[in-house]
Amino acid sequence: MKNMPASSAYPASAGANSSFPASHGGRFGGADSVSDIGGIVVDSSDVVGMVSSIGVSADPTTSPAPLFGRVRAAQQAHHLPIEFGGTGGEYFRIWIVNLLLTLVTLGLYYPWAKVRKLRWFYGHTQLAGHAFDFHGEPRKMLRGTMLAGLLVVAYSVAGEFSPLSGLLAAAVVAGLWPLMLRAALQFRLANTSWCGLRFSFSGSVREAYAAVAPPLLLFLLPATLAAFHEADLGLAPATLQALDAIVVIAAVLMLLGLPYFLWRLKRYQHSHFRLGQLRTEWKGELRAVYALCLRAFGIVLVPIVLIVAGMAGISAGSSFGAGVVLLLPLMFALMLAGVVVVYLVAPAYFTVRMQNLAWTKTGNRYVRLRSQLALGPYIKLQLVNWLLVMFSMGFYWPWAVVSTRRMRLAAITVVSRVEPEELAMAVRPKAGDAAAEMGEELFGLDFGW
């Protein structure tokens, strides 16, 4: 959910006459110690701040009127799994046609291919018995795709003339990127619906620049200095050495700041998902993102050492004779293990931990999400997918995508303190659908998968 008074005479779970299937109350996947204190949901489990207190004031006299007539206690919340029912064989037919038509049309068919793919994936994804849908128009997406392609071409061509012109083009792209990111989020969510309700994205332009501009500026600093260094402006050698030192320092600062920038980006994205009157908030902590990135970096660092050691051993073996040749299989095995860890285990670890962190920290006082994607099964699935894609010369790719999507979606649960049917009715717009109207007017930028 990627983010009015009503009758309180609803049963404890969706009844037989409801269009929603019976949901599961109580606890999900182990202890979920949550309590109500003064009307504010407080999460006391191992994931701190899982539930937001959006719309709740500490002063009950100033707290806004509740959206729903009946709100369950946190311990009795509905747990609604997200289900995916598509198969690899069905997606293969869409994938192969999309691939051929995109190649034949030199890429012009890409927006139509993307819409077909998204509609298929959304249509096979269900929450509480209702499928999602995608309403984007390929022609509008073509405009956005052409704009993005034009910027990439302009940047590439400018760099061929001179370093300074390439720098100017990079600055233009960086200046437009926050606007493009916000437009892409608005377009995707405004054209996504569940149970006939359009989602929307409420992030502002100012918030987009605040989230994205700092890493872009930090990236432009070493690029600017490098451009002046390569421009041959007749600078003194001491000046050039100082520029080199500043470039290195700026690059190090950029690497150290990547977790912080990722945290700002996730907070911007996950704090502005809307469905009707409900808006999400992200409670992810900066230290959790830094810890995740440092562990992922540590996983990458170990095999790099193994790969270097293996290459050094092979080089030494060629110098010290046939006796060392017996160690070559071991050295090759170390190198292969290092490659697997770098390209499979580390990305899988980051994907699993980031999904669990990002979605478990997303929600509000009525509805929240919880992700419990397991690392071991996910790595095993990716290894199997790797091998089958390689041995099938790429034709197993649709099955790999579908199996990965199914596992990732099955790990996410929507925890609702409101009856599902009441939730759908309460957030339905009374007159017109502003999100739908926005989806018709947006430029068509879409950077999602």
PEPEVEN-V938134 format. One line per field, one symbol per residue. ss: DSSP state (H for helix, E for strand, L for the rest). phi: phi as a letter, one per 20 degrees, with the letter a starting at -180 (. if undefined). psi: psi as a letter, one per 30 degrees, with the letter a starting at -180 (. if undefined). A space follows every 50 residues. Layout:
ss: ???
phi: ???
psi: ???
This chain:
ss: LLLLLLLLLLLLLLLLLLLLLLLELLLLLLLLLEEEELLEEEELLLLLLL LLLLLLLLLLLLLLLLLLLLLLLHHHLEEEEEEELLLHHHHHHHHHHHHH HHHHLLLLLHHHHHHHHHHHHHHLEEELLEEEEELLLHHHHHHHHHHHHH HHHHHHHHHHHLHHHHHHHHHHHHHHHHHHHHHHHHHHHHLEEELLEEEE ELLLHHHHHHHHHHHHHHHHHHHHHHHHHHLLLLLLHHHHHHHHHHHHHH HHHHHHHHHHHHHHHHHHHHLLEEELLEELEELLLHHHHHHHHHHHHHHH HHHHHHHHHHHHHHHHHHHHLHHHHHHHHHHHHHHHHHHHHHHHHHHHHH HHHHHHHHHHLEELLLEEEEELLLHHHHHHHHHHHHHHHHHLLLLLHHHH HHHHHHHHHHLEEEEELLLHHHHHHHLLLLLLLHHHHHHHHLLLLLLLL
phi: ....fbfeeeffbgefeefeffdeemeclofcfccdcmndfcedefdfmf dedgmdefeffdfffffcfccffgfdffddfedcdfcffffgfffffgff ffffelnfegfffffffffffffedcclndeebcdfegffffffffffff fffffffffffagffffffffffffeggffffffffffffddcblmdeeb cdfeffffffedfgfffffffffffffffeflemffgfffffffffffff ffffffeggffffffffffeecfccmeececddfefffffffffffffff ffffffffffffffffffednfffffefgfffffffffffffecffffff ffffffffefedrbfdcbdbdcfefggffffffffgfffffelnfeggff ffffffffffeeceddedggffffffefffbmcfffffffdffofbdff
psi: ...jklkggklflkafflfklklkablkhakijklkjhfkkkjgafjkge klhkgkkfjfffklkkfkfkkllefglkjjlkkkglleeefeeeeeeeee eeeeghfffeeeeeeeeeeeeefgkkkhgklllkgkkeeefeeeeeeeee eeeeeeeeffeleeeeeeeeeeeeefeeeeeeeeeeeeefgklkhgkkll kgkleeeeeeefeeeeeeefeeeeeeeeeffigglleeeeeeeeeeeeee eeeeeffeeeeeeeeeeeefggkkjbfkklkkgkkeeeeeeeeeeeeeee eefeeeeeeeeeeeeeeffgafeffffeeeeeeeeeeeeeeefeeeeeee eeeeeeeeefgkaafekllkkhkkeeeeeeeeeeeeeeeefghfffeeee eeeeeeeeeffkkkjkgkkeeeeeeefkkejljeeeeeffflfgkjgl.
